[in-house]
Amino acid sequence: MAPGIADGITFDPDGLVPAIVQDDATGAVLMMAWMNRDALQLSLSRGETVFWSRSRQEIWHKGATSGNTQRIVSAHVDCDGDTLLFRVEPAGPACHTGAESCFFTDLAPGSDVR
């Protein structure tokens, strides 16, 4: 990563930052995953999303096994520096369930959450 490019990004105590992935053509939010500095560097240098798997404790290139890659159109950091946004051209579904987006479960306003 170029010197200073991550200086404006606030990584959590585990060295991670949430990354929101949005379809550039439709505006649909596809997924949220975590990135560490290495995943961010790899994403920016490859031009495809690369994340940090908290469960496996390893880097994973989105679509490396499924073919459902995400070509980065643009990358942004929010005003607080604690969330990333990637606008992408997806080559298939984003969700491991096969759904286009990981956000397919509705929560109704006024629902009781216990």
N, CA, C and O atoms as a Tinker XYZ file with bonds, in Angstrom:
   456  protein
     1  N      0.863000   -1.173000    0.000000    73     2
     2  CA     0.000000    0.000000    0.000000    64     1     3
     3  C      0.906000    1.232000    0.000000    63     2     4     5
     4  O      1.923000    1.260000    0.693000    81     3
     5  N      0.539000    2.230000   -0.766000    73     3     6
     6  CA     1.326000    3.456000   -0.830000    64     5     7
     7  C      1.438000    4.064000    0.563000    63     6     8     9
     8  O      0.499000    3.984000    1.355000    81     7
     9  N      2.589000    4.674000    0.864000    73     7    10
    10  CA     2.740000    5.286000    2.191000    64     9    11
    11  C      1.607000    6.267000    2.473000    63    10    12    13
    12  O      1.315000    7.156000    1.673000    81    11
    13  N      0.979000    6.082000    3.632000    73    11    14
    14  CA    -0.042000    7.016000    4.072000    64    13    15
    15  C     -1.438000    6.756000    3.576000    63    14    16    17
    16  O     -2.375000    7.398000    4.051000    81    15
    17  N     -1.630000    5.820000    2.614000    73    15    18
    18  CA    -2.975000    5.633000    2.064000    64    17    19
    19  C     -3.954000    5.150000    3.121000    63    18    20    21
    20  O     -5.139000    5.477000    3.049000    81    19
    21  N     -3.490000    4.375000    4.105000    73    19    22
    22  CA    -4.374000    3.878000    5.161000    64    21    23
    23  C     -4.356000    4.759000    6.398000    63    22    24    25
    24  O     -5.029000    4.450000    7.381000    81    23
    25  N     -3.601000    5.849000    6.371000    73    23    26
    26  CA    -3.517000    6.718000    7.547000    64    25    27
    27  C     -4.869000    7.293000    7.951000    63    26    28    29
    28  O     -5.107000    7.532000    9.135000    81    27
    29  N     -5.745000    7.515000    7.000000    73    27    30
    30  CA    -7.056000    8.074000    7.298000    64    29    31
    31  C     -8.103000    7.025000    7.614000    63    30    32    33
    32  O     -9.274000    7.353000    7.804000    81    31
    33  N     -7.688000    5.747000    7.674000    73    31    34
    34  CA    -8.619000    4.661000    7.958000    64    33    35
    35  C     -8.419000    4.191000    9.393000    63    34    36    37
    36  O     -7.294000    3.935000    9.824000    81    35
    37  N     -9.522000    4.080000   10.125000    73    35    38
    38  CA    -9.472000    3.609000   11.505000    64    37    39
    39  C     -9.791000    2.121000   11.539000    63    38    40    41
    40  O    -10.936000    1.717000   11.339000    81    39
    41  N     -8.778000    1.319000   11.791000    73    39    42
    42  CA    -8.962000   -0.119000   11.933000    64    41    43
    43  C     -9.312000   -0.399000   13.388000    63    42    44    45
    44  O     -8.820000    0.285000   14.286000    81    43
    45  N    -10.159000   -1.400000   13.631000    73    43    46
    46  CA   -10.556000   -1.723000   15.000000    64    45    47
    47  C     -9.382000   -2.375000   15.756000    63    46    48    49
    48  O     -8.324000   -2.586000   15.164000    81    47
    49  N     -9.544000   -2.693000   17.033000    73    47    50
    50  CA    -8.444000   -3.281000   17.797000    64    49    51
    51  C     -7.906000   -4.594000   17.217000    63    50    52    53
    52  O     -6.770000   -4.976000   17.500000    81    51
    53  N     -8.719000   -5.286000   16.406000    73    51    54
    54  CA    -8.259000   -6.508000   15.746000    64    53    55
    55  C     -7.602000   -6.221000   14.402000    63    54    56    57
    56  O     -7.215000   -7.146000   13.687000    81    55
    57  N     -7.474000   -4.935000   14.056000    73    55    58
    58  CA    -6.848000   -4.556000   12.787000    64    57    59
    59  C     -7.774000   -4.660000   11.596000    63    58    60    61
    60  O     -7.321000   -4.801000   10.460000    81    59
    61  N     -9.093000   -4.591000   11.854000    73    59    62
    62  CA   -10.083000   -4.771000   10.790000    64    61    63
    63  C    -10.949000   -3.534000   10.599000    63    62    64    65
    64  O    -11.107000   -2.717000   11.506000    81    63
    65  N    -11.503000   -3.417000    9.405000    73    63    66
    66  CA   -12.439000   -2.352000    9.071000    64    65    67
    67  C    -13.554000   -2.977000    8.230000    63    66    68    69
    68  O    -13.273000   -3.785000    7.345000    81    67
    69  N    -14.838000   -2.611000    8.497000    73    67    70
    70  CA   -15.917000   -3.155000    7.672000    64    69    71
    71  C    -15.869000   -2.587000    6.258000    63    70    72    73
    72  O    -15.566000   -1.412000    6.047000    81    71
    73  N    -16.176000   -3.454000    5.299000    73    71    74
    74  CA   -16.199000   -3.057000    3.892000    64    73    75
    75  C    -17.565000   -3.412000    3.311000    63    74    76    77
    76  O    -17.942000   -4.583000    3.257000    81    75
    77  N    -18.293000   -2.401000    2.883000    73    75    78
    78  CA   -19.591000   -2.580000    2.241000    64    77    79
    79  C    -19.339000   -2.715000    0.744000    63    78    80    81
    80  O    -18.551000   -1.965000    0.167000    81    79
    81  N    -20.017000   -3.680000    0.118000    73    79    82
    82  CA   -19.862000   -3.902000   -1.322000    64    81    83
    83  C    -21.201000   -3.625000   -1.988000    63    82    84    85
    84  O    -22.229000   -4.187000   -1.609000    81    83
    85  N    -21.172000   -2.751000   -2.982000    73    83    86
    86  CA   -22.387000   -2.298000   -3.665000    64    85    87
    87  C    -22.239000   -2.529000   -5.165000    63    86    88    89
    88  O    -21.177000   -2.280000   -5.736000    81    87
    89  N    -23.299000   -3.002000   -5.793000    73    87    90
    90  CA   -23.323000   -3.189000   -7.242000    64    89    91
    91  C    -23.309000   -1.814000   -7.899000    63    90    92    93
    92  O    -24.198000   -0.998000   -7.652000    81    91
    93  N    -22.324000   -1.557000   -8.720000    73    91    94
    94  CA   -22.189000   -0.238000   -9.342000    64    93    95
    95  C    -23.336000    0.061000  -10.302000    63    94    96    97
    96  O    -23.754000    1.212000  -10.424000    81    95
    97  N    -23.844000   -0.955000  -10.980000    73    95    98
    98  CA   -24.901000   -0.736000  -11.970000    64    97    99
    99  C    -26.275000   -0.532000  -11.341000    63    98   100   101
   100  O    -27.049000    0.309000  -11.797000    81    99
   101  N    -26.582000   -1.302000  -10.292000    73    99   102
   102  CA   -27.935000   -1.259000   -9.729000    64   101   103
   103  C    -28.033000   -0.469000   -8.430000    63   102   104   105
   104  O    -29.120000   -0.040000   -8.045000    81   103
   105  N    -26.911000   -0.277000   -7.758000    73   103   106
   106  CA   -26.919000    0.389000   -6.460000    64   105   107
   107  C    -27.250000   -0.552000   -5.314000    63   106   108   109
   108  O    -27.239000   -0.130000   -4.158000    81   107
   109  N    -27.544000   -1.816000   -5.602000    73   107   110
   110  CA   -27.882000   -2.780000   -4.551000    64   109   111
   111  C    -26.680000   -3.044000   -3.655000    63   110   112   113
   112  O    -25.555000   -3.199000   -4.130000    81   111
   113  N    -26.938000   -3.092000   -2.348000    73   111   114
   114  CA   -25.888000   -3.478000   -1.408000    64   113   115
   115  C    -25.781000   -4.994000   -1.474000    63   114   116   117
   116  O    -26.759000   -5.700000   -1.231000    81   115
   117  N    -24.599000   -5.493000   -1.800000    73   115   118
   118  CA   -24.407000   -6.921000   -2.008000    64   117   119
   119  C    -23.976000   -7.659000   -0.746000    63   118   120   121
   120  O    -24.457000   -8.756000   -0.464000    81   119
   121  N    -23.066000   -7.051000    0.011000    73   119   122
   122  CA   -22.522000   -7.746000    1.164000    64   121   123
   123  C    -21.710000   -6.796000    2.034000    63   122   124   125
   124  O    -21.402000   -5.672000    1.638000    81   123
   125  N    -21.375000   -7.270000    3.218000    73   123   126
   126  CA   -20.428000   -6.608000    4.096000    64   125   127
   127  C    -19.435000   -7.670000    4.529000    63   126   128   129
   128  O    -19.815000   -8.784000    4.890000    81   127
   129  N    -18.178000   -7.321000    4.490000    73   127   130
   130  CA   -17.130000   -8.227000    4.947000    64   129   131
   131  C    -16.051000   -7.378000    5.611000    63   130   132   133
   132  O    -16.126000   -6.150000    5.607000    81   131
   133  N    -15.064000   -8.033000    6.171000    73   131   134
   134  CA   -13.996000   -7.340000    6.886000    64   133   135
   135  C    -12.722000   -7.302000    6.068000    63   134   136   137
   136  O    -12.426000   -8.230000    5.315000    81   135
   137  N    -11.974000   -6.231000    6.220000    73   135   138
   138  CA   -10.663000   -6.110000    5.588000    64   137   139
   139  C     -9.637000   -5.729000    6.640000    63   138   140   141
   140  O     -9.915000   -4.943000    7.546000    81   139
   141  N     -8.454000   -6.295000    6.507000    73   139   142
   142  CA    -7.307000   -5.792000    7.243000    64   141   143
   143  C     -6.455000   -5.018000    6.235000    63   142   144   145
   144  O     -6.843000   -4.885000    5.074000    81   143
   145  N     -5.317000   -4.514000    6.659000    73   143   146
   146  CA    -4.483000   -3.718000    5.747000    64   145   147
   147  C     -4.059000   -4.525000    4.522000    63   146   148   149
   148  O     -4.061000   -4.013000    3.402000    81   147
   149  N     -3.694000   -5.793000    4.741000    73   147   150
   150  CA    -3.260000   -6.624000    3.616000    64   149   151
   151  C     -4.389000   -6.841000    2.614000    63   150   152   153
   152  O     -4.171000   -6.760000    1.405000    81   151
   153  N     -5.599000   -7.117000    3.114000    73   151   154
   154  CA    -6.742000   -7.320000    2.220000    64   153   155
   155  C     -7.049000   -6.048000    1.435000    63   154   156   157
   156  O     -7.361000   -6.108000    0.246000    81   155
   157  N     -6.963000   -4.910000    2.094000    73   155   158
   158  CA    -7.187000   -3.638000    1.409000    64   157   159
   159  C     -6.134000   -3.424000    0.332000    63   158   160   161
   160  O     -6.465000   -3.045000   -0.791000    81   159
   161  N     -4.871000   -3.663000    0.662000    73   159   162
   162  CA    -3.795000   -3.510000   -0.312000    64   161   163
   163  C     -3.996000   -4.435000   -1.505000    63   162   164   165
   164  O     -3.861000   -4.012000   -2.653000    81   163
   165  N     -4.320000   -5.695000   -1.233000    73   163   166
   166  CA    -4.540000   -6.655000   -2.313000    64   165   167
   167  C     -5.736000   -6.258000   -3.172000    63   166   168   169
   168  O     -5.684000   -6.378000   -4.396000    81   167
   169  N     -6.802000   -5.793000   -2.550000    73   167   170
   170  CA    -7.981000   -5.354000   -3.302000    64   169   171
   171  C     -7.629000   -4.221000   -4.253000    63   170   172   173
   172  O     -7.994000   -4.246000   -5.428000    81   171
   173  N     -6.921000   -3.231000   -3.737000    73   171   174
   174  CA    -6.576000   -2.070000   -4.560000    64   173   175
   175  C     -5.583000   -2.431000   -5.663000    63   174   176   177
   176  O     -5.670000   -1.897000   -6.769000    81   175
   177  N     -4.649000   -3.323000   -5.378000    73   175   178
   178  CA    -3.652000   -3.678000   -6.397000    64   177   179
   179  C     -4.219000   -4.644000   -7.441000    63   178   180   181
   180  O     -3.853000   -4.554000   -8.613000    81   179
   181  N     -5.103000   -5.564000   -7.043000    73   179   182
   182  CA    -5.695000   -6.529000   -7.981000    64   181   183
   183  C     -6.884000   -5.958000   -8.748000    63   182   184   185
   184  O     -7.177000   -6.381000   -9.866000    81   183
   185  N     -7.566000   -4.986000   -8.128000    73   183   186
   186  CA    -8.773000   -4.458000   -8.742000    64   185   187
   187  C     -9.977000   -5.353000   -8.539000    63   186   188   189
   188  O    -10.993000   -5.191000   -9.215000    81   187
   189  N     -9.876000   -6.304000   -7.607000    73   187   190
   190  CA   -10.974000   -7.177000   -7.215000    64   189   191
   191  C    -10.990000   -7.261000   -5.701000    63   190   192   193
   192  O     -9.955000   -7.100000   -5.055000    81   191
   193  N    -12.174000   -7.515000   -5.127000    73   191   194
   194  CA   -12.277000   -7.533000   -3.675000    64   193   195
   195  C    -11.574000   -8.736000   -3.053000    63   194   196   197
   196  O    -11.663000   -9.867000   -3.529000    81   195
   197  N    -10.880000   -8.435000   -1.978000    73   195   198
   198  CA   -10.167000   -9.418000   -1.158000    64   197   199
   199  C    -10.493000   -9.067000    0.291000    63   198   200   201
   200  O    -10.438000   -7.897000    0.669000    81   199
   201  N    -10.827000  -10.054000    1.094000    73   199   202
   202  CA   -11.270000   -9.798000    2.456000    64   201   203
   203  C    -10.475000  -10.601000    3.468000    63   202   204   205
   204  O     -9.649000  -11.439000    3.105000    81   203
   205  N    -10.733000  -10.336000    4.747000    73   203   206
   206  CA   -10.171000  -11.110000    5.850000    64   205   207
   207  C    -11.294000  -11.953000    6.446000    63   206   208   209
   208  O    -12.324000  -11.418000    6.857000    81   207
   209  N    -11.099000  -13.251000    6.492000    73   207   210
   210  CA   -12.075000  -14.147000    7.096000    64   209   211
   211  C    -11.791000  -14.249000    8.584000    63   210   212   213
   212  O    -10.747000  -14.762000    8.988000    81   211
   213  N    -12.713000  -13.762000    9.397000    73   211   214
   214  CA   -12.542000  -13.852000   10.851000    64   213   215
   215  C    -12.661000  -15.294000   11.324000    63   214   216   217
   216  O    -11.983000  -15.683000   12.275000    81   215
   217  N    -13.504000  -16.093000   10.686000    73   215   218
   218  CA   -13.673000  -17.481000   11.127000    64   217   219
   219  C    -12.474000  -18.352000   10.757000    63   218   220   221
   220  O    -12.069000  -19.216000   11.535000    81   219
   221  N    -11.912000  -18.130000    9.584000    73   219   222
   222  CA   -10.758000  -18.933000    9.141000    64   221   223
   223  C     -9.418000  -18.280000    9.469000    63   222   224   225
   224  O     -8.362000  -18.905000    9.372000    81   223
   225  N     -9.486000  -16.989000    9.865000    73   223   226
   226  CA    -8.261000  -16.237000   10.167000    64   225   227
   227  C     -7.294000  -16.236000    8.983000    63   226   228   229
   228  O     -6.107000  -16.529000    9.122000    81   227
   229  N     -7.852000  -15.891000    7.795000    73   227   230
   230  CA    -7.023000  -15.833000    6.595000    64   229   231
   231  C     -7.637000  -14.899000    5.555000    63   230   232   233
   232  O     -8.827000  -14.588000    5.587000    81   231
   233  N     -6.795000  -14.474000    4.651000    73   231   234
   234  CA    -7.206000  -13.654000    3.511000    64   233   235
   235  C     -8.036000  -14.527000    2.572000    63   234   236   237
   236  O     -7.715000  -15.697000    2.361000    81   235
   237  N     -9.112000  -13.951000    2.005000    73   235   238
   238  CA    -9.844000  -14.663000    0.956000    64   237   239
   239  C    -10.211000  -13.727000   -0.177000    63   238   240   241
   240  O    -10.751000  -12.640000    0.029000    81   239
   241  N     -9.901000  -14.181000   -1.373000    73   239   242
   242  CA   -10.192000  -13.438000   -2.593000    64   241   243
   243  C    -11.603000  -13.832000   -3.015000    63   242   244   245
   244  O    -11.844000  -14.984000   -3.377000    81   243
   245  N    -12.532000  -12.885000   -2.971000    73   243   246
   246  CA   -13.930000  -13.157000   -3.301000    64   245   247
   247  C    -14.025000  -13.758000   -4.698000    63   246   248   249
   248  O    -13.603000  -13.149000   -5.681000    81   247
   249  N    -14.586000  -14.962000   -4.770000    73   247   250
   250  CA   -14.780000  -15.621000   -6.053000    64   249   251
   251  C    -13.628000  -16.506000   -6.502000    63   250   252   253
   252  O    -13.675000  -17.067000   -7.596000    81   251
   253  N    -12.595000  -16.642000   -5.678000    73   251   254
   254  CA   -11.440000  -17.452000   -6.074000    64   253   255
   255  C    -11.841000  -18.894000   -6.375000    63   254   256   257
   256  O    -11.298000  -19.511000   -7.292000    81   255
   257  N    -12.784000  -19.431000   -5.612000    73   255   258
   258  CA   -13.221000  -20.804000   -5.869000    64   257   259
   259  C    -14.537000  -20.862000   -6.638000    63   258   260   261
   260  O    -14.740000  -21.778000   -7.434000    81   259
   261  N    -15.432000  -19.905000   -6.416000    73   259   262
   262  CA   -16.748000  -19.926000   -7.060000    64   261   263
   263  C    -16.753000  -19.266000   -8.436000    63   262   264   265
   264  O    -17.622000  -19.553000   -9.259000    81   263
   265  N    -15.796000  -18.395000   -8.685000    73   263   266
   266  CA   -15.802000  -17.611000   -9.923000    64   265   267
   267  C    -16.618000  -16.334000   -9.806000    63   266   268   269
   268  O    -16.650000  -15.530000  -10.738000    81   267
   269  N    -17.287000  -16.139000   -8.657000    73   267   270
   270  CA   -18.131000  -14.962000   -8.446000    64   269   271
   271  C    -17.306000  -13.783000   -7.927000    63   270   272   273
   272  O    -17.499000  -13.315000   -6.805000    81   271
   273  N    -16.399000  -13.322000   -8.759000    73   271   274
   274  CA   -15.511000  -12.222000   -8.378000    64   273   275
   275  C    -16.254000  -10.891000   -8.425000    63   274   276   277
   276  O    -17.367000  -10.793000   -8.943000    81   275
   277  N    -15.605000   -9.872000   -7.868000    73   275   278
   278  CA   -16.159000   -8.527000   -7.851000    64   277   279
   279  C    -15.077000   -7.555000   -8.319000    63   278   280   281
   280  O    -14.135000   -7.256000   -7.584000    81   279
   281  N    -15.227000   -7.062000   -9.565000    73   279   282
   282  CA   -14.257000   -6.094000  -10.090000    64   281   283
   283  C    -14.560000   -4.727000   -9.492000    63   282   284   285
   284  O    -15.688000   -4.241000   -9.574000    81   283
   285  N    -13.562000   -4.120000   -8.898000    73   283   286
   286  CA   -13.740000   -2.824000   -8.237000    64   285   287
   287  C    -13.832000   -1.704000   -9.265000    63   286   288   289
   288  O    -12.941000   -1.525000  -10.095000    81   287
   289  N    -14.926000   -0.956000   -9.191000    73   287   290
   290  CA   -15.122000    0.227000  -10.028000    64   289   291
   291  C    -14.597000    1.456000   -9.288000    63   290   292   293
   292  O    -13.926000    2.307000   -9.871000    81   291
   293  N    -14.913000    1.533000   -7.987000    73   291   294
   294  CA   -14.413000    2.636000   -7.160000    64   293   295
   295  C    -14.371000    2.192000   -5.710000    63   294   296   297
   296  O    -15.088000    1.277000   -5.304000    81   295
   297  N    -13.525000    2.849000   -4.939000    73   295   298
   298  CA   -13.377000    2.542000   -3.513000    64   297   299
   299  C    -13.394000    3.852000   -2.744000    63   298   300   301
   300  O    -12.815000    4.849000   -3.176000    81   299
   301  N    -14.068000    3.837000   -1.592000    73   299   302
   302  CA   -14.248000    5.049000   -0.804000    64   301   303
   303  C    -14.111000    4.736000    0.680000    63   302   304   305
   304  O    -14.345000    3.605000    1.106000    81   303
   305  N    -13.735000    5.728000    1.455000    73   303   306
   306  CA   -13.743000    5.626000    2.913000    64   305   307
   307  C    -14.735000    6.661000    3.426000    63   306   308   309
   308  O    -14.820000    7.760000    2.878000    81   307
   309  N    -15.489000    6.322000    4.476000    73   307   310
   310  CA   -16.514000    7.249000    4.970000    64   309   311
   311  C    -15.888000    8.408000    5.746000    63   310   312   313
   312  O    -14.680000    8.435000    5.985000    81   311
   313  N    -16.731000    9.360000    6.133000    73   311   314
   314  CA   -16.275000   10.600000    6.764000    64   313   315
   315  C    -15.576000   10.368000    8.100000    63   314   316   317
   316  O    -14.729000   11.166000    8.501000    81   315
   317  N    -15.922000    9.284000    8.791000    73   315   318
   318  CA   -15.266000    8.966000   10.065000    64   317   319
   319  C    -14.009000    8.131000    9.874000    63   318   320   321
   320  O    -13.230000    7.952000   10.810000    81   319
   321  N    -13.812000    7.625000    8.672000    73   319   322
   322  CA   -12.635000    6.814000    8.384000    64   321   323
   323  C    -12.725000    5.399000    8.931000    63   322   324   325
   324  O    -11.715000    4.703000    9.036000    81   323
   325  N    -13.956000    4.966000    9.286000    73   323   326
   326  CA   -14.068000    3.644000    9.907000    64   325   327
   327  C    -14.914000    2.638000    9.119000    63   326   328   329
   328  O    -15.246000    1.570000    9.634000    81   327
   329  N    -15.257000    2.971000    7.889000    73   327   330
   330  CA   -15.991000    2.050000    7.023000    64   329   331
   331  C    -15.576000    2.303000    5.575000    63   330   332   333
   332  O    -15.400000    3.447000    5.155000    81   331
   333  N    -15.422000    1.215000    4.823000    73   331   334
   334  CA   -15.070000    1.313000    3.415000    64   333   335
   335  C    -16.290000    0.975000    2.564000    63   334   336   337
   336  O    -17.154000    0.204000    2.981000    81   335
   337  N    -16.352000    1.555000    1.375000    73   335   338
   338  CA   -17.396000    1.256000    0.404000    64   337   339
   339  C    -16.735000    0.930000   -0.923000    63   338   340   341
   340  O    -15.941000    1.712000   -1.446000    81   339
   341  N    -17.073000   -0.238000   -1.462000    73   339   342
   342  CA   -16.571000   -0.644000   -2.770000    64   341   343
   343  C    -17.745000   -0.762000   -3.723000    63   342   344   345
   344  O    -18.685000   -1.516000   -3.470000    81   343
   345  N    -17.692000   -0.016000   -4.821000    73   343   346
   346  CA   -18.666000   -0.168000   -5.893000    64   345   347
   347  C    -18.025000   -1.118000   -6.892000    63   346   348   349
   348  O    -16.901000   -0.903000   -7.346000    81   347
   349  N    -18.769000   -2.185000   -7.231000    73   347   350
   350  CA   -18.175000   -3.261000   -8.015000    64   349   351
   351  C    -19.053000   -3.678000   -9.189000    63   350   352   353
   352  O    -20.241000   -3.360000   -9.253000    81   351
   353  N    -18.428000   -4.399000  -10.112000    73   351   354
   354  CA   -19.134000   -5.130000  -11.156000    64   353   355
   355  C    -19.034000   -6.591000  -10.749000    63   354   356   357
   356  O    -17.972000   -7.196000  -10.889000    81   355
   357  N    -20.134000   -7.176000  -10.242000    73   355   358
   358  CA   -20.083000   -8.570000   -9.802000    64   357   359
   359  C    -20.158000   -9.547000  -10.971000    63   358   360   361
   360  O    -20.860000   -9.311000  -11.954000    81   359
   361  N    -19.426000  -10.640000  -10.844000    73   359   362
   362  CA   -19.478000  -11.713000  -11.849000    64   361   363
   363  C    -20.220000  -12.900000  -11.245000    63   362   364   365
   364  O    -19.701000  -14.015000  -11.209000    81   363
   365  N    -21.441000  -12.648000  -10.769000    73   363   366
   366  CA   -22.231000  -13.694000  -10.134000    64   365   367
   367  C    -22.723000  -13.236000   -8.786000    63   366   368   369
   368  O    -22.464000  -12.106000   -8.372000    81   367
   369  N    -23.443000  -14.120000   -8.089000    73   367   370
   370  CA   -24.011000  -13.750000   -6.794000    64   369   371
   371  C    -22.949000  -13.453000   -5.753000    63   370   372   373
   372  O    -21.853000  -14.012000   -5.790000    81   371
   373  N    -23.283000  -12.568000   -4.824000    73   371   374
   374  CA   -22.350000  -12.188000   -3.762000    64   373   375
   375  C    -22.446000  -13.120000   -2.560000    63   374   376   377
   376  O    -21.450000  -13.364000   -1.879000    81   375
   377  N    -23.642000  -13.640000   -2.297000    73   375   378
   378  CA   -23.878000  -14.411000   -1.078000    64   377   379
   379  C    -23.486000  -15.877000   -1.239000    63   378   380   381
   380  O    -23.660000  -16.468000   -2.305000    81   379
   381  N    -22.959000  -16.446000   -0.170000    73   379   382
   382  CA   -22.590000  -17.866000   -0.201000    64   381   383
   383  C    -23.810000  -18.776000   -0.351000    63   382   384   385
   384  O    -23.663000  -19.961000   -0.652000    81   383
   385  N    -25.018000  -18.229000   -0.142000    73   383   386
   386  CA   -26.250000  -19.006000   -0.321000    64   385   387
   387  C    -26.657000  -19.091000   -1.789000    63   386   388   389
   388  O    -27.549000  -19.858000   -2.151000    81   387
   389  N    -25.992000  -18.293000   -2.634000    73   387   390
   390  CA   -26.361000  -18.220000   -4.045000    64   389   391
   391  C    -27.245000  -17.033000   -4.374000    63   390   392   393
   392  O    -27.559000  -16.782000   -5.537000    81   391
   393  N    -27.649000  -16.299000   -3.335000    73   391   394
   394  CA   -28.465000  -15.098000   -3.555000    64   393   395
   395  C    -27.584000  -13.975000   -4.102000    63   394   396   397
   396  O    -26.386000  -13.912000   -3.826000    81   395
   397  N    -28.201000  -13.099000   -4.878000    73   395   398
   398  CA   -27.477000  -11.964000   -5.455000    64   397   399
   399  C    -26.847000  -11.100000   -4.367000    63   398   400   401
   400  O    -25.712000  -10.643000   -4.501000    81   399
   401  N    -27.593000  -10.884000   -3.298000    73   399   402
   402  CA   -27.152000  -10.056000   -2.180000    64   401   403
   403  C    -27.278000  -10.851000   -0.889000    63   402   404   405
   404  O    -28.133000  -11.730000   -0.777000    81   403
   405  N    -26.439000  -10.548000    0.071000    73   403   406
   406  CA   -26.544000  -11.168000    1.398000    64   405   407
   407  C    -27.709000  -10.578000    2.189000    63   406   408   409
   408  O    -28.090000  -11.126000    3.223000    81   407
   409  N    -28.275000   -9.475000    1.718000    73   407   410
   410  CA   -29.331000   -8.776000    2.436000    64   409   411
   411  C    -30.693000   -9.099000    1.839000    63   410   412   413
   412  O    -31.297000   -8.266000    1.164000    81   411
   413  N    -31.175000  -10.321000    2.093000    73   411   414
   414  CA   -32.467000  -10.737000    1.548000    64   413   415
   415  C    -33.506000  -11.033000    2.628000    63   414   416   417
   416  O    -34.627000  -11.429000    2.308000    81   415
   417  N    -33.155000  -10.849000    3.892000    73   415   418
   418  CA   -34.095000  -11.077000    4.982000    64   417   419
   419  C    -34.636000   -9.737000    5.474000    63   418   420   421
   420  O    -33.873000   -8.868000    5.896000    81   419
   421  N    -35.956000   -9.577000    5.418000    73   419   422
   422  CA   -36.595000   -8.325000    5.822000    64   421   423
   423  C    -36.797000   -8.273000    7.336000    63   422   424   425
   424  O    -37.122000   -9.279000    7.968000    81   423
   425  N    -36.602000   -7.099000    7.894000    73   423   426
   426  CA   -36.949000   -6.799000    9.283000    64   425   427
   427  C    -37.988000   -5.686000    9.228000    63   426   428   429
   428  O    -37.703000   -4.589000    8.748000    81   427
   429  N    -39.168000   -5.963000    9.709000    73   427   430
   430  CA   -40.250000   -4.984000    9.635000    64   429   431
   431  C    -40.079000   -3.905000   10.701000    63   430   432   433
   432  O    -39.781000   -4.212000   11.855000    81   431
   433  N    -40.270000   -2.634000   10.314000    73   431   434
   434  CA   -40.254000   -1.572000   11.314000    64   433   435
   435  C    -41.295000   -1.859000   12.394000    63   434   436   437
   436  O    -42.401000   -2.304000   12.087000    81   435
   437  N    -40.953000   -1.613000   13.634000    73   435   438
   438  CA   -41.844000   -1.867000   14.748000    64   437   439
   439  C    -41.739000   -3.271000   15.291000    63   438   440   441
   440  O    -42.408000   -3.600000   16.270000    81   439
   441  N    -40.911000   -4.118000   14.679000    73   439   442
   442  CA   -40.738000   -5.487000   15.184000    64   441   443
   443  C    -40.088000   -5.455000   16.557000    63   442   444   445
   444  O    -39.275000   -4.579000   16.855000    81   443
   445  N    -40.454000   -6.415000   17.382000    73   443   446
   446  CA   -39.863000   -6.551000   18.704000    64   445   447
   447  C    -38.617000   -7.423000   18.596000    63   446   448   449
   448  O    -38.703000   -8.593000   18.225000    81   447
   449  N    -37.486000   -6.863000   18.914000    73   447   450
   450  CA   -36.223000   -7.590000   18.828000    64   449   451
   451  C    -35.806000   -7.954000   20.256000    63   450   452   453
   452  O    -35.518000   -7.080000   21.073000    81   451
   453  N    -35.780000   -9.227000   20.534000    73   451   454
   454  CA   -35.392000   -9.695000   21.874000    64   453   455
   455  C    -34.250000  -10.650000   21.792000    63   454   456
   456  O    -33.787000  -11.148000   22.819000    81   455
